[in-house]
Amino acid sequence: MTKTEITQTLTKKTLGLTLLLSAAAFAFAQEKVNVSGKIVDAQNQTVPYASVTFSNSTNKLFSDAALTDEQGNYALQLIPGNYEITIEAVDFTKASLNKQISGPGSIGNLTISREQVTTGIATQEIQGVVLSAPSTKAYRVEIDKKVYDPSLDIVAKGGNLQDVLANVPSVDVDTDGTVSMRGNSNVRFLINGKPSSMLGIDDGANALQSIPADQIERIEVITNPSSKYEASGTAGILNIILKKSKKVGFNGSVEGTLGYLPTTRLNTNLSWRKGAWTYYINGGGGYSRNKSKNNSEFNSFLDPTMLNDGFSMKSVQTGLNEGENKNYNVTTGFVVDVTEKSSLNASVMFRNFNNESTSETNYFDSIILKDRNAVGYPAVPYIMQDQFTNRLSVGTSVNNSFQADLGFDQKIGDKGQLISLATSYQKNKSDGTSAITENGFDNQFDIATLTSNNILTSSENTTFLAKADYELPVGEFSKIEAGARFDANKNDYDYYVDQSENGGPTAVLPDFTSKTFYNENILAGYAQFKSKINNFGYQIGLRAENTDIGVNFKRVNDAQQVSVDKNYLKFFPSAFFSYDLDKNNQLLLNYSRRINRPRSFFLIPFMSYNNNRNLFSGNPDLNPTYENSFELGYNLSKSKVTFNPTLYYKKSEDEVNFYQYSGLNDEGNTVIYTMPVNAGTESQYGLDLNATYDPFKWWKIMGSADVFGYKNEGSYEDFDFSGEGFSTRFRLTNTFKPDKKTSVQIQGFYRGAQNTVSQQREPMYAVNLGASRTILDGNGTVSFNIQDIFNTRARENLTITPSYSQYSYMQWQPRQFSISLTYRFKQGEKVEQPKRKKDINSNATGDEDQVPM
């Protein structure tokens, strides 16, 4: 990687160039001048790889940074003006000074002093040192997103992506692993800015659990994405950025975890950088067990005289699910500076996830029906009948994913023009088998039945993505961004179910055996303009997406065929405004339009047999949901306090709601049918508040709250979705540092009750604890955490409709704990500075070790 690119990398990280933006009207702006210099110590010895930051005192957009070379020299271009210069280097005291830059040329030598150690003993010879410092804040606010740093999250140490997301501001993870943002579960996940097969296909929580927390560098929470991002996801976008070390030389870390429920995990992050080449590899694997509970009670309100044979008055279900998970993943790639202005990057990823599960459910059904054996049937009185059923399901699933990415960046001229090209090919395949045994007993007729089912599932997803982005600075204050993107997705699903009763012959169930072929092509283009005039910044953009969807669904023996073809061109504008009240206070106002395209399962009358008492069926007439989203925010950022309240309002069109009705299967047992429908509109409004406070050096507090209201207006057939309500979510994290090597973290969250016209959800809370200590001379960290200390994290719902009521209880995982050990080696920039003699108080001979490359 060249010095120029290192400088730009530091600039982006240190100064947040997402606010660079200025008006095109400033064509008369001053030109940049070439500035150079050298960093030396008190003995006039050069200091290599020092970070030199120039902060403009009147306009931070003029700020820049550089990294000195092996001889301590640096060079960069600056707008003339007054600058605060900050110099940082390993084993040196941070230095700051003010200087007026009036024209091109060298500003001479700048001197920094060596750091004084508290022991009074000189630092031993350093061969590969760390030029880094932990973030003081867990998250920061930018004009169009929040950025969360999981490195300070002790509770999630040794965990996975799902554990990290449970602590991210504005994000909520339900007990079954469903991720939502401000109460909306239509979240778009990206890995390194792109859709990724690393998250699998229809894997839900399993995919989140297969990405180790140790591999995550940061998470970008984009509640109102700009036109540069794809329009999918009405809740917003979660962009997970994985680690790629930019440090010189060989660097790495390894982390091992043990826990209960039995959990083992081993992960490593390695990188090697020399000259223009950077290589990296991240990988790991693990084993875990999971356990969940599902209990429910169903009561029918139907008049028995309306049915010919009867109906279920009450059904009680108790279920226990246990599983074993094995997974591994590896990502490897390189970045090379082809020329001073162009770079090439490539990577490949492999992922495997295996699951073995056992699910047992017991049913107790009270049924009113007519006695078919009575004289005069069907004109006979109703009788009460009790049925007991035990349903045991044993299954396995295997998911394999592959992804290959290739990218090229080309800078044009010296004014900041940039062309970025990227392509990605992804393949994901899942296969599953389930053997279900159902034993039933009818106490009225003293009849026992035995039903056996085999379920075979296979799904395959192929994705191709190609995109091009262009950046054109206009003067010194503005930028035009434009790009195009093409997504091609192909999903194939095979679903097979057979059945035998009482040891009889096996027959295919035609209502549940099907094939689905889903093709989706999206062609998109966008353009947006960024600028800043004094304290006022703005970004205006427009995105166009043409969607072409084709679905073919066929049941076994061609008993039913459904074809769905949809093609539509839609436009998605966005607007972002910011105003700097002063250097620590900022107002933010933004708007965007989003889309939620129905998933393939939502467009076909497919029904899964894993739970034959709760059946979901798609709707070929389903249309996308469109949402308009507005946000007004304030951001205060000081040394000890950050405060970021956001008022938001969202309104959707053609909202997708789930229409539910009850019926009886062939055995007379109650079945709940669910189907998605477009039913009216939904409005949501609220206050999303995130804040941090550091009352002392040893105590940090991070809190978040979401207080929101909602209103639904719509109906479908006899089901009314109209209703409104109010709910809350709170999260509080306290981190204590009793000494320099030890940290303790306590986190609690509360989700308030939420009621709609047909559903009442009970409140839920949980408390987590984590602790860590630095060991092995700072190269290692041992961490311990307990998830859900009081074992209270469970979901309780009560659904009431004109025909039935249903209470349900679900606990996805019981209380868990784990301990992990992380070891870091060869951290930091590879410094090849003059050798320093070892301290005379040591027993060293003075021989110099060879430095490995």
N, C-alpha and C positions, 0 to 999 in steps of 0.2 A: 504494500500500500504506500503511495507517495506521500510526501510531506503535505502537499496541497490537500489531499483527501483527508489526511489526519486532521488538518486544520479545520476543514469543513465539518468533520464529524464532531470535533470539540465544540465548534460554534453552535451546531444544532442542539447538542445536549446542554450546553451551558446557557445559551441565550434564548432558546425557544424561538426559532425563526418562523414559527407559524404566524407570528405577529409582524413579519417583515412588511409588507403591504404599504403602498403609498400611492398617491394619485398620479395619473399620467400627465396631469396639468403641470407637474413640476419638471418640465423639460429643460428648464434653465438650471437645474440642480448642479451642484459642484461635482467635479470629477474626482475619483479616488486618486491617491498618490501612493507611490511605492515607499514603504517604510521598512527599515531593517535595524538590527541591533544584535547585541551579544549579552548573554547572562554569565556572570562570573561570581566566584566566592570572594571572601575577604582577602585571600592570598592571590587573587587574580587568576585562579584556575577556572577553566571553563566548566559550566554545568550542563551536561547533555540531558535531553529529554525533559526539560522544564516546561511547564505550562505557563504561557504568557497571555493574559487576557486584557484587552483594551475596551473599557466601558465608557461610551460617550456620555458626558454629563447632561446633555440637552436632549438627545434622541437615541434611545437604546438600539434603534434599528441600524445605526452606524457602527455598533460595536462589533468586534471580531476577536479571534483568538488564534494562537499559533503554538507550535511545539518546536523547541530547539532541536537541532541536529546533534551529531556526535561531537561537534566542535563548539556547541553552545550558541550557534547562530540561528536566527529566525528572520523571516521576511513575510510581509503581508501588505494588502492595500487598504487604505483608510481614507475617509472623508476628513479634510482638515477640521480641527476643532480641539476642544479640551477633553482629555481622557484620563480616567483613573486606571492605572496599570497595576494588575495583580499578578504576582509571580509565585508559583508553587512548584516545589520539587521534593523528592524523597530525601529525608535526612536534613532538610533545610527549613528554617522558619519562614512562614508565609510573609511576603513583603508586599506593600502597597505604596504607590506614589502617584502624584498628579503631574501631567505633562501636556503642554500645548503642542499639537501637531499642526504646523503651518505650511509645510511643503514636503516634497520628496527628499529622501536621503536617509542616512543612518542617524539614530539617536544615541549612538555610542553604547558603552558598557553599562549595564545595570547590575548592581551587586546585591546578593542575598547572603544571609549568615547561616552558618551551620547550626542545627538544632542542639540545644543543651539537654543532655539526658539527666534524669533525676539521680542516678546512681553515681554521677561523677566519673564514670568510666566511658571511654570513647567507644563509639559503635564499632563493632567488628566489621571486617571486610564484607561488603554486600555484593552478591552475584545473582542478580535477578530479584528485584524489589517491587513493592506495591506502590503504585501511584494512584491511590484511590481512597475514598472516604465514604462511609455509609450516608445515605440520604437522611436529612434531618426530618423530613416529612414523608408519611406513607403515600401521599398522593399529591398531585399538583393539578391546577386547572389551566387549560388552554382555551383558545377561542371557540373550538368546536369539539372538545372532548375533555375527559378527566383521565389522568394517567396514574395507575396504582402500582406501587412497588412492593411485591410480595416478600422481599428480602427481610423486611422488618416484622413480618407476620410469624411470630413464634408458634402460635397455636397450630398453624398449618405445616410446620416443619416435619419432614418425613411423610407428608401426605400427598395429595394429588390435586389436579385442577379443580375438582369439585370442592375440596376443602378450602382452596384459595378463594374461589368465587363466593363462598359463604361469608367472606369477610370484606368483600369489595363494596365500596359505597354505591348506592343506587341499585344494587343487585341483590336478589333474594333467591335462595335455593330451597325448594320444597323438600318434604321428607322422602319423596320418591325420586329425587334428583332433578326435577323440573326446574329450569332456571328462568327467572322472570326479571324484568326491569320495571320498577314502578307498577307492579301488579300485572304486567303484560308478558305472557310467555312466548310471544312471537319474536324471539331474539335471533339475530343472525350471527353465527360464530365464524370468525376468520382466524387462521393461523398465519402469522407473518404477513397479514394483509390480503390473504387469499383464502377461498374455500379450501378445505384440506381433507383428504381421506384419512388423516390421522384421527379425525373424530368419527370415523366409521359411517355407516349408512343405517339410519333408524336404530342406532344403538343406545340412544338416550344416555342415562347415567353411566352405563358401562364404559362408553367412550371417554367421558370426563374423568373416570377413575383410572384410565390407562395412561394418562399424561402426568408424570411426576411433577410435584411442585418445584423440585430442585432444578428442573429444566426451563422454568418460566422466568424470563427477565422482567417483564412488565405486562400489565393488562390495560388496554385503552378502552375506556367506557364512553361510547359515543351515543348519547341518548337522542341526539338530533343530527344525524349525519348530513354532511354537505353533498352537493351534486357530484363530487368526485367519487363518492362511494356508491356501490350498487344500491338500488332503491328497495331491495327486499328487507323485510323485518320492520314491522310497525313499532315494535318496542325499542329498536335501536340495534347497535352493533357492539359485540365484544370481540376485540382484536387481541389475540394472545400472541405476544412476541416471545419467541424462544431465544435462548442464549446463543450468542455467537461472539466469542472473545475477539477483541481487536488488539490485544496486548502482544508485544513483541516477544519472540522466543517461544519456549514451550511452557504452556500453562495448563492447569487442570484442577479438577476436584472430583472426589468420589464420596458417595453418601450411601450408607446402609441403614435400614430401618427394621425393627422388630416390634410387633404389637399384638394386641388382642382386641377384637376377635382375631384369631391367628392371622398375622400379616407379616410378610417379609418382603423387602424391596432393596434392590441394589442399583444405583444409577451413577453415571459418570459423565463429565463434560470435559473434553480435551480439545486443545487448539495448539497449533504451531504456526508461527509466522516468521518468515525470513524473506527479506527483499520485497519483491512485488507480490509474493504468494502468501495466502493465509489458508490453512487447512483446519477443519474442525470436525469433531464427531461427538454426538450426544447419544447416549443409549442407556438401556437398563431393562430390568425385568422385575417381576414380583409375583407373589402368591398372596391371596387373601380369601377370607370367607365372609359371607354376608348372611344376615338373618332378618326377616321381616315378618310382621304380623298384619293380618287383614281380618277384621271382624265387621259384620254388618247385620242389620235387622230390617226386614221388609214387612210392611203392613198394607193390605189392599183395602180400598174403599168401594170397590165395585159391588153393585147389586147382583147377587147370585141368580136372580130370575132372568137376568139379561143374557145368561150363557146357557148353552144346551147341556153341557156335562159338568161344569164346575169351574172353580178357580181357587187359587191359593190365598188364604186369608193372612197367613204369616209365614215368613221364612227367615230362619236364623242361620248365619254362616260364620264359622270360625276357621281361619286359615293360618298356616305357618309355612313360610318359604325359607329354604336354606340353600346356599350355593357356594361353590368353590371357583375362584377365578385365577387364571394364570395368564400373564401377559408379558410381552417384551416389545421394545421398539428401538430402532436405531436410525439416526439421521446423520449423514455425512455429506460434506461438500467443500467447496473452495471458493475463494475470491481472488482474482488476479488483476493487477493493474496492467492492462495491455499497453497503454501509453499513458502519458501524464494526464490526459483528459478522458480516457475511456477505461472501463473496467468490465470484467465478465464474471458472473457468478453462476454456479451450478450446484445442485444438491439432489440427493435421492433419500427416500425414507421408506422403511419397512416397518410394519406393525402387525402383531399377532395377538389375538385375544381369544382365550378358551374359557368356556363356562360350563360347569356341571351343576345342575340344580335339582332340588327335590321340593315339591310343593304338595301339601296335604290340606284339604278343605273338608270340613264336616258340615252337612246341611241338615236342618230340621225343618220340615214343611208341614204346616197344618192346612189341609185342603177340604173344601166343601164340594161334594159332587153327588151325582145320582148313582144309586146301586144298579149297575148294569145287569146283575144277576137276579134282581127282584122281579116278581110277577108284575106285569103291566108297564115295564120300562118302555118309553122314557117317562111316562106320566107317574113318577113315584116321588116320595119325599127325598130331600137332600140329607146326606149323612156326613159326619165328620170323619176324616181319615188323616192319620199321621204317617209321614214318610221320613225315614232316616237314610242319608246317603253319605258315603265316604268316597272322596275323589282323591286319588294319588297320581301325581304326575312326576315322572323322572325324565329329565331331558339334558341334552348337550347342545352347545352352539360353538361354532368356530368362525372367527372373523379374521381375514387377511387383507391387508391394505398395502398398496405400493403407490409412491408418488415421486415424480421426477420434475424438477424445476430448472429453468434456464433463464437468465436475465442478462441484459447488456445495457450499460449506461454510457452515454456519450455527451460530453460537454462541448459546446460550440462557442468559440470566441472567448473573450474575457469579461463579458457582461452578464454571465450567469445563465445563459441558455442551456437547457438540458433536455435530452431525449432519453426516455427509459422504455425499454422493450422487455416483455416478460411472457413466458409461456409455461404452462403446467399440464402434465398428463397424470391422471389419477385413476387407479383401479381398486375397487373394493368388492370383496366377495364374502358373503355370510351363508353358512349352512347350519341347519339345526334339525334335531330329531327329538321327539317326545313320545313317551309311552304312557298312556293314561289308563288307569284301572278305576272303575266306578262301581262300588258295591252299594246296592240299595235294599231297603227292607220296608215293606208295607204292613203296618200292624193290623189294619182292618181285615186284610185277606191273607195275612201270614205268608206273604210271598217275598222271596229274596231274588234279586236279579244281579247279574254280573255283566258289565259292559266294558269292552276293551277298545281303545282307540290308538292308532299310530298316526303321528303328525310329522310330515317331512316338509321342511321349508328351505328355500334357496333364493337368495337375492344377489344380484350383481349390478354394480354401478360403475359406469365409465364416464369420466369427465375430462373435457379438454377446454382449456382456457387460454386465450391469447389477448394481450392488451398492450397499448402504446400510450405513453403520457408525454406531454411536452410542456415545458415551462419557459416563459419569455418575460424577463424583467423589462419594465417600461420605466426608463429613468432610474432613479435610485429609490423610489417610494412605492412602486406598484409592480404587479405581476399578473400576467395572463397565464392560465392553466387550461389545457384542453387534452382530450384523449378519447380513445375508442376501445371497446372491449367486446369480445365474443365468448359466450359460454355455451357449450354443448353438453347436455346431460342425457344419459341413457340409463334407465333403470328397468331391469327385468326381474319379475317375481314369480316363483313357482310355489304353490301351496297345495298340499295333498293331505287328505284325512280319510282313513278307513275305520270300520267299526265291525265288531262281532259281539253277539249277545249270548250269554250263557253257554259259551264254548262253541257256538254255531259257526257257520261260514263267515268269512270276512268279506265285506262289501264296501265299495267306495261311497262316501257321502257326497253327493253331487252339489249340495248347497254350500259346501265348504272347500271343494277342490277346484282350483282355478289357476290360470296363468294371466299375468299382466305384463304389458309392454308399454313403457312410458318414455317418451322422447320430449325433451324441452330444449329449445334454442332461443337464446336471448342475445340480441345485437343492440349495443348501447353506445352512445356518444355523449360527451359532456363538455362544457366550457364554463369557466368561472373567472372572475376578476377580483383580485385582492388589492387593497390600497389602504393608506393611512394618511390623514391630514391632521397634523398636530396631534392632539390626543384622541382623535376619532378614527377608528379603524372599521373597515367594512369588507365584506366578501359576498358577491352576488353570483349565483350560478344557475344553470339549467341543464337538466339531464333528460335525454330521450331514450326510451327502451321499447324495442319491438319484441314481443313475446310470441313464440309459436309453439303450441303444445299439442301433442297427439298421444292419446291413450287408447289402447285396445285391451279389453278385458273379456276373457272367455272362461266359462265354467266347463267342467268335464263333460265330455260327449256333446259339446256344442249346445248344451241345454240352455245357455243364456250367453249372448254376446253383446257387449256394450262398446261403442266407439265414441270417443270424445275428441273433438278438434276445436281448438281455441286459438285465435290470432288477434292480437290487439297492440296498438301503438299508443303509448301514454307518455306524458311529459311530467317531470318532477322538478319544480323550482326549489331553490333554497336561498336564504338570505341570513347573514350574520353581521351583527354590529357590536362594536365595543367602544367604550369611552373610558379613558384613564383619568380618574378624578385626581390622583397623584400617583407616585411610584408604587404605592401599596394598595390602592383602591381602584377597582375596575367594575364598570357596569357592562352586562352582556345581554343582548337581545337577539333571538334567532327564530327562524321558521324553516320548516321543510315539509315536503309531501312524500309519503311512503306507500308501499304496496305490500300486501300479504297474499302471495299466490297460493292457492290450495295445493296441498301435497297430493301425490298420486293416489294414496289410499282414500283421500277425501273425495275423489272424483269417480270412484267405482263402487259397486255394491258388494265389495269384498267383506267377508266376515271371518274373524279368527275363532278357533275352537279351543284356545287355551283356557278360557273361562266361558263355559257354555251357558252360564246364567246371566252374563253381561255381554251382549253382542253389539258390535259396532258395524254400521253399514255406511258406505260412501254415498255421495249424491252427484250424479253426472251433470246436474243443472247448476252446480255451485260456481259462483263467480268470485273474483278476487275482492279483497277488502282494501279500500283506500283510506288513508288517514292524513289529516292535516295537524301538524304539531307546532305549538308555540312555546317559547321559553323566555323568561325574564330572570336574569341572575345577577348576583353581586359577588365580587370576590375581594376579600381582604387577606393580604399575606404579609405577615410580619415575622420577626424572629421567633416569637413564642406563640403566636396565634395565627391560625388561618380560619377563615369564616366564609362559607360558600352556600348561601341560600338560593334556591331556584324556584320560582313560581312557574308552573306549567299547565297547559291546557291542550287536550287532544280530542279530536272528534273524528269518528270513523264513518264511512259510508259502506253499505252492504256488509254490515258486521256479521261475522260467522258465529252463530250460537248453536248449541247442541240440543236438538229436539229429542226428548225421551218419552217412551211409552212402554207399558208393560204388556206381556202376553204369556201364553202357556206353551210349553213344548209338548212333545208327544206323550210324555209321562205325566203331564198335568202340573209340572213344576213352573214356578214363576221365572220369567226371563225379562230382563230390562234391555230394551233396544234403544240404541243411540244413533242419531244421524245428524251430520252438520247441515245447516241451512243458512241462507242469507236472510236475516231478519232484522231490518231496521237499522238504527244508528246507535252508537255508544259514545258518550262523552265522559272524559276523565279530567279532573283538575286537582291540583294539590300543591304542596310545598315540600320540596326535597332539600333537606338541610344537611350539609357535611361540615365538620369543624374539627380542628385539632388545637390543643392547648398544652404547652409545656410549662407547668408551674415551677418545676425545678429541673435541674440537669438530670436528676435520677428518676423523674416521673413524667411520662408522656400520656396524654389522653386523646383518643380519637373517637368521635361520636357521629352518628348519622341518624336522621329521622325522615320518614316519609309520611306525611299526613295528607290523605287524599279522599276525594269524594267521587262518585261515579253515578251515571244515569243511563239506563237502557230504555230504548223506545222501539218496540217491534213485537210482532206476533207471527205465529205459524200454525195454521189450522186451529185447533182448540187450545194451543199452548201459548200463553202470554209471557213474553220476555221483558215486558216493561217493568221498571223498578229503579230504585235509587238507594244509595247507602253511603256509608262513611267508614273508613278504616285507617289503621295506623301501623307503622313498622318502626322499631327503634333498635339501634345497635350501639353498644358502648364498649370500648376497648381501653384498658389501662395497662401501661407497660412500666414496670419498675426496674431500676438498675441499681441494686444495692452496692455494687462495686463495678470496676471497669470490665470485669470478665463475666459478670452474671446478669441475666435479664429474666424477669418474670412477667407474664402477661395473663390477664384475666379478661375474658370477653363474654358478654351476654347480649342476647337479642330477644325481642318481644314482637310478635305479630298479632295485631288486634283482631277481634272478631270481624267478620265481613258477611253481610246479609244481602241477598238479592230477592227477587220476587219469589223464587222457588227454592233457594238454598240458604242455609245458615251454617257458617263456618265458625267453629269455636276458636278462641285465642290460643296461642302457643308460645312457649318460651324455652330457652335453653342457656346453659352456662358452660363455657369451655375454659380450660386452664393450660398454659404452656410455660416452660422454663428452658433456658439455655445457658451454657457456660463455655467460654473459650478455653481451650486446653492446648497442650503441645506447642508452647511458645507462640501462640496465636495462629498456628496452622490448622487447628482442629476446633470443632464445635460439637458438643454433645447437647442434645435437645430431648425434652420429654413433654408430652401433652396428653390431656384427657379431653375427649369430645363428649359433650352432653353429660356433665357430671351427675346431674340429678335424674337422668334417664326420662326426660320430659318431652323430648322432641317427637311429637306425634301429631297426626292430622285427624280432626273429627269434623264430620259434616252431617247435616240433616237436610234431606231433600223432601219437599212437600209439593205434590201435584194434585190435581183434581181426582186422580184415580188411585194414588198410592203415596206412601211416605217411606223413606229409607234412611236409616242411620248407619254411618260407616266410620270405622276407626282404622288408621293405618300407622304403623311405625316401621320405617324403612330400615333403620339400623339401631340396635341398642347402644348403650354406653361403650366407648372404645378408648383405649390408650395405646401409646406407642413411644418408643425411644429410638433416637437416630444419632448417628455419628457421621460428621462430615470432615473430610481431610482435604486441605488445599495445598498444592505444591507448585513451586516456580511461579508464584503469583506476580503480576505486575509487569511493568515495562522491563525489557532486557537491557540493562544499563552496562555499557562497556566504558566505564570511566576509569581514570588512573587508580591503580591499586593503592589502598591505604594500609599502612602498617597495623598489625594487630596490637592491641593494648599490651603494654609492658607488664601489667599485672597478671596477664593470662599465662598459661603454660605452653602457649603455641611456640613453635620453632621459627616462625616467620616465613616458612615455605608457602608459596602461592599455589592454590589449587587451580586446576584447569577448569574453565567455564564451559559446560556442555552447550552445544548449539541445537 
